Amino acid sequence: MESLVKIIISNWIPSLIIGAAGLFLNTIAVKLAMVVLGFYIGAYLLYPVSGEYLDFMKDVMKDPTKSQIAFWVFGGAGGLGLILLYNVFLFLVGALVSGAVIYFLYSYIDQSFDISKYITFMDPSYFKLAIVGVFGIIGGLYAYFKEKQVSQWLGIGVGSAVLSISLMHVFNIFVRKMNFDESYNFITSTTGLYIMLAIFVIFIYIGYLITKKGNKRGG
């Protein structure tokens, strides 16, 4: 997560464009984001790892020209692979989000009311995993069959997050110049985090209004 934030900040101009696309063209932007994410996975994660396990890739990496070609080949393959697995990706996103929500909700209820002591027919930890797994699968299936709606909200969420981080970085640049301190990082301050969260929520609401209006026009 931290590396993705650094990439957004270091490429804040294209990030602003990508974030706006996610917010206003959410369904299209999700697929575009899939390609970008797949490229990132292929070029920046799988490509370096391949050099650690494949001998011929070690030789490829030693040659600058071959290394550059391999970098783009891995990135392109990653982007193509994710877009081909689009529905599977949506299922996984739905399952992970649903499972995470139920996990934290169950943990909170268990800590507050100690419901584990009432689970006598099986190990409470296994019961918890079973509940998380069931709701995760339900969330995944919902995301799979409600592709359009999930894509819209995924685009809005990602676009809002990228826009919020990018805009805060731009504001941080001005704060640094005003304070004449290039080492100051307003984004990581408590006030900065609250402002970024507020901006994120505002963008989510704007995305909701745009999507609602677009769905009415589309019938």
Protein Blocks (a to p, Z undefined) as FASTA:
>chain_A
ZZmmmmmmmmmmlmmmmmmmmmmmmmlmmmmmmmmmmmmmmmmmmmmmmmmmmmklmmmm
mpmklmmmmmmmmmmmmmmmmmmmmmmmmmmmmmmmmmmmmmmmmmmmmmmnopmlmmmk
bcfklmmmmmmmmmmmmmmmmmmmmmmmmmmmmmmmmmmmmmmmmmmmmmmmmmmmmnop
akbcfklpmklmmmmmmmmmmmmmmmmmmmmmmmmmnZZ
